[in-house]
């Protein structure tokens, strides 16, 4: 099995993560960097009011509006319901629902820490299992193992990915989640209410819990802050000591240097090259995503039937990779190239299902129809990649343009590339409406200045440029025109 490389960086106000396998992008995530509350955050809060008639209490967690704690969400073993609480009491609570409108956040004392195979419930004597694990013998075996592994008054919920992992991976994850809780409990003792004591798993943790030491060879971070964070995590994560950790030493944009930015752009394009002259066309509609397989310039060396069969197999594997990378969901209809042999038609559906099994999202594949169409579904697990990279075109309203955040990322990459080649100044041409957001992005300017303190970077609004088009030029010295915008 090929080993994967994980890249982490903070750029232009975003946390960016990319995972490659044999230098091909298989996972990419963008998260807006802010310090606001998130579901899963844990606080040392102070009880402000107790309403016995409502069987609820309100807790100050320092979020502006008081948080709502119902009697059903009190810690297990609490006697007397909310009457056991009094104004001024300090308690540990976890956000279960974010604030909205005029309502504050909903919190619970029943803490949970989610891993890849387990949900760890401290101070809750309970063992549960995902209903998606249907085999009775397997369910009994996993429950028995969980009861043996947990300590007294601990709770575990076995997730549907557990049957695909080895026992030492599951037990190692339990130790990791238990350690996270122990650190949180120590932070609670030091904290002064209201104060956040645990930030729901950051991007590195969320990504790393989907992978293990068995399939990750290296982690590369673009900055020292994330390097220290990942270094600390690897000390307690199962198998973490076997994973190599690097701090990116180059002065370019790390994702650009690794060829990842070009792959992100390609992942948001309807046309997907298969590498042998064949290609896919993926088109999204309100009802479904249609995928058309074309031989293109691929002719093969054997019979037409075998050439078509090989093209379809390559397409099935690439379709599975693309929808996981794009995090697309819903109904998919694939128009494979017609094949005559029933054995080839069945083998193709089996290959598609096999490729989809590598994805953590639930899916279902139907047999090929008489028309040569294959239907399958996939449940989306997060926002689609294109929701960050693209936005409706502000000029025509019909097409798509890069988003403000992705334009900032492109400007960052183009500027550092030119400066790394020896330029003292960089001028970047792009459409006027696309230049507005990068010009105001303070994190963008600070990131470039940190690597090249004496450099000058200019944005040149240019009406002749098309949507998604960006042109950069490195110069020894630049004399700005009237309409140019200086970033640094």
N, C-alpha and C positions, 0 to 999 in steps of 0.2 A: 504494500500500500504506500502510495506516494505521501511524503510528509508535507505538511502545510506550514506556511509562514504567516504570522499575524503582525499587522502594522497598526500602531496607535499614534495619534497626534492630535493636537489642539490647534486649529487654524481658523482665523477670521471669525471667531465667535462660535465655532462648532467643535465638537469632539468627532473625529473621523476615524473609522476603523475599516480596514480591508484585510481579507484573508485570501491568500493565493495558494494554489496547488500546481506545482510545476510551472510557476510564474503566471498561471492563468487565474484571473479573478473569480472566486466562487462565492464571496460574501462581502457586502459593503454596507456600512451604516453611518448615518449622520444624526447627531443629536445636538440640539441647541444648548449652548452652555449658559445656564443661569443658576441662581442660587435659590430658586423657589422650591416650595414643598413638592414632594413626589409620593405617590402611593408606595408604601413600604418603609418610608422614613420613620425613625423612632425618636421620641422626645421625652425629656423629663419635664412633665407639665404640672401645673398647679390648678387644683380644683377651685373654681370660682363660685359655682352655684350648684345646688343639688335640688332637683324637683322630684319629690317622691311621687307626686300625682302622675307625672309623666314617666316615672321610672327611668330617669335620665339625669345626667350631670353634664355640666359645661366646664371645659378644661382650657386654661390659657397655655398655649404652646408657643406663643410669640409670633403668631401668624396674622395679627391684626384683628381677626374675628375669633371668638372662642370656639373651640371644637366640641362636637357633640359626642357624648359617650352614653350609649344605651345600656340598660341592665343586662341585655343579652350579650354584650361585649365586655362585661366585667371578667376579671381573671377567674379561672376555674377555682372553686373552693371558697369564693367570697360568700360569706353568710350575711343574710339580711338585705341583699340587693343593694341598691344605691344608698340606702340608709347607712351603710357601712362607711360611706365617704362623707367628708366634712370639708367645708370651705377652708382653704389653706393647706390641705393635704397635697403632698407631691407624689406623683405616680408615673410609672412608665407606660406610655401609650404609643401605638403605631397607627399611622394614617391608613385608613381603609378606603376612603373616598375623598377626592380633592374638593376644596371649597368651590362653590358655584353660585352665581347670583348674589343674593343677600345671605346665603347660608355659609356657615363655616365648615371646615373639614369634619368628616366623620372619623372617629378614632376607635381603637379597640385595645384592650389589655391582653387579648389572646394573640401573642406574637407568633409570627411565622417567618421562616427564612427559606427561600425557594432555591433549590439546586437543580441540576440536570435530571437526576433520577429520584430525588427525594424532596419533600417539604418537611422542614424540621420545625417542630412545635415545642419549645421549651416550656417546662412546667405544665404539660398536658399529657396525662397518661392515656395514650390513644394510638392505635395503629389502623390506618386506612389504606385503600388501594384504588387506583384508577379503574373506573368501570370499563375503560377501553381494553383492559387486559381481561379477555373473556375465557381463556382456558382455565378450568377449575383447578386442575392439578398445579399449574403454574402459579395461580393466585395463592393457593395454600402454601406452596413452597416459599414464595416471596414474603408472605405475612409471617411465616414461622421464622425466616431469617431476620426479618425486621425486629421481631420481638426479642430475639437473642442478642441483636446488636445494640438495641437502645438501652439506656439506663432507666432506673426507676423514676417515674414522674416525667419522663420525656415522651413526646409524641412524634410519630412519623406517618407521612402519607407517601405511598409508593407511586411514582409517576409512570406514565405509559412507556417511557424510554428505558426503564430499568431492565426489562428482559433482554435488551440488546447490549448490556454492559456486563463486565465481569464482576464477580463478588468483591474483589479487592478495590475496584473503582467505586462501588456503592459504599463500602465501609469507609474508604478514604474520604468520600464526599461528606459522610456523616461527621467524621472528625473535623473537617473543614468548617461545616455549618455550626457545629457545636463551639468551635473556637471563635467564630464570628460573634456568636451570642455571648460567650464569656467576655470578650473584649467590650461588647456593648454594655454588659452589666458593670464592668469596671468603669466605663465612661460615665455611667449613670451615677455612681458613687461620687465621682469628682465634679459632676455638673451642678449648676445652679439654675433652678427653674425660673422662667421657661427657657429651655435650651435643647437644640437638636443633638442627639448623641450618636445617631447612626444614620448615615446617608444611604438610601436604598442603593443597592449594588451599582457602582459606576459602570461606564461603558466597558472598561477592561474586564471587570468581573463578569458582567453579563455575557460577553463574548467568550471569555475563557471557560466558563462553565459549560459551553456547548462543545468544547473540544477537550482532549485529554493528552497526556504525555505520549500516548500511543500514536497519535497522528499529527502532532505539532513538533517541528524540529527547531523552530526559532521564533522569537518575538522581537520586533524592532520598534523602538519608540522614537518619536521625533524630538522630544524634549525631556529635560531632566526630571521635571515634576512627575510625568507619567512613568519614567524609568524607575523612580523610587517607589511609586505606587505598585507597579507590577513586580518589582523586586521583592517588596514586602509580601505581596500575595503569593508569589511562587514558593515562599518559605513554608506556607501552611496549606497550599492547595495540593490535592493528591497528585503525586508524581511531578510536582512543580520543579523539583531540583534537577530533573532530567532535561528540562527545556532550556535552551541557550537564550540568553537575553542580551540584546545589543542596543546601544544608544547611537542613533544615526549620526554619522560624523560629517556628512557632506554639507555644503552650503546651499544646495538646491532644495526645492520642495521635495520631500521624501517620496510622496506618491507619484510625482512627475518623474523622478529619477528611476523609480521602479516600473515605470510604464503603466501605472494603475489608472491615472486620469484618463488616458485614451480609452482604456477598457470600460471605464464608467460611462463615457460618452457613447461608446458602442452599445452598452447594455441598455441604453435608452433610445436606441434606434430600432425602427421596425424591421430592418434587414439585418440578418445574422449570417455571416459567412461560416461555412463548415470546414474550410481549410483545404478542400480538394476540388474547388470549383463549384460545388453545390452550395445552396443557401436556403435560408428560411425567410419568410415574411410573416411577422407577428403583428396583427392589427387588433386593437382593443375597441370594443363597442360597449354600449350600455348593458347588453344582455350577456355577452360572452367575449372570449378572445379567440380569434381564428388564427390558425397557423398553417401556412402553405409550404410544402416541401418541394423544392425545385432542383433538378440535376444540374442546371447551369452548364458550366463547361466540363463537368465530370463525365468522362466516357467509359472509364474502366478498361480492364484487359480481358474480361471474360464475356459471357453471354449477357444479353440485355436484362434478363430476369435477375441474374446474380448481381449485376451492376446496380440495378434499382434496389435490390434487397440490401446491399451494403450501404447505399446512400440513405435508405430509410433507417437502418440501425444507427448510423452516425447521427442522423437527425433526432432520433428518439433520445439518445444520450445528451445531445446539446439542448434539446427542449427542456429536459429535467434540470440541467444546469442553469439555463436562462430564467426559468420561472422562479427558481430558488434565489438566484442573484437579484432579480428584479422584485422579489417578494410579491409576485402577482397572485391573485386569488380568484375564485369563482369557477365558472364553467369554461373549459377549453375544448375546441373542436379542431382536430388535426387532419388535414387533407394530405395523407401520404401519397407517394407515387404508386400507381396501380401495380399490383403483383398478381400473378396467376396462381401460384402454388399456395394451397391452404396452410401448409406447414410454415411457409415464410410469413404468412399473415399472422398466425398464432405466435410465432417466435418474436415478431416485431412487438406485439402487445406485451409479451413477457419481458422483453428488453426495456420497454418504457416503464413498466411497473418496477423492475429491478432498479432502474436509475432513480426513480422517485423515492425508493426506500431509503436512499441516503439523505433525504430531506426530513427535518424534524416535524414538518407540518402534515396534518392528516390529508389523505388523498383517496380517490377511488377511480379505477380505470375500467371502462366497459370494453367488451370485445369489439373488434373491427366490424363495421356495418357492411352491408352488401355494396354500398357505394364507395368503400375504401376509406371511410372516415372513422377516426377513433375519438371518442369523447372521454374526458376525465375531469375531475374536480380537484381543487386544492384549496385548503383553508389558509388565508393570508394570516401571518403571525405578527406583522407590524406594518407601518406605512410603506407603500411602494417606493423603491429607489427613485423613480421618476418624479415623485411628489416633492423631492428636494431639488433634483437636478433641473427640472423643467417647470415652466409656467405658461399660461396662455399668452400668445404674442400680443404685446401692448399696442402694436401698430395696426395689424389687420384683425385681430381678435379671433382668427380662424385657425392659424397654425400654432406652433409652440416655440418658445424662446428659452434660453437658459434662465434659471432663477437668479435673483440678486445674490444669494449666497454662493451659488456655483460660479457666477461671474467673478466674485471676489477671489474664489479659489483659483480660477484661471489666471487672473491678474497676478496673484501671488506667485504662481508657478512660472509664468512668462517673465516676470521681473527678475526672479532669482536665477533663472536659466541664463538670461543675458548678462547679469552682473557676475555670475560665476565664470563666464567666458572672458571676463576682463573689461566689460563696459563700465564706465563711470556714471552714465545716465541711461535711462530706458524710456522710450516713448511707446505707448500702447494705444492703438487705434481700435475703437469699437463704436457701436451705435450710441447716439446721445443718451437715450433712455437707459441703456445698459451701463453707462458710466456713472450714473448718479449714486447708486448704492456703494460700489467700491470706493468712491471718493470720500464717503462718509464713514467708512469702516475703520475705526481706530485700531482694532486688533490687527488688521491687514498691514497698516503702516508700521505699527510697533514690531511686528514679526520681521518685516523686511529690514527695518533699521537695526534690529538686534544682530543680524548677520552681516549687514553692510552699512555701518554708521554714516559713512560719507557719501553714500549713493544718492542719486536723484531719480525719481520715478514720476512720469507724467502720463495722464490720460488725455487722449485727443478724441473728442466727440466727432464722429465722421458719418454723415448721412449716407454715404455711398456703401458703407458696410452692411452686409446682410445680417439677419438674426443668427445668433450662434457663431458669428465670425469675429475673430480677434486677431490683430496683427501687432507684433512687437518688434522693436528695432533697438539694438544696443548702440550707444554712441559714446565717444570720449567726452563730448561736451554738447549740451543741448540749449538752444535759445528758444524759450517758450513763446508761442503765439498768444494772441489775445484770448482765444476761447479755450486754451488748454488748462487742465486742472493738475496741480501739483499735489502728489500724495505725500512725498517726503522730500 
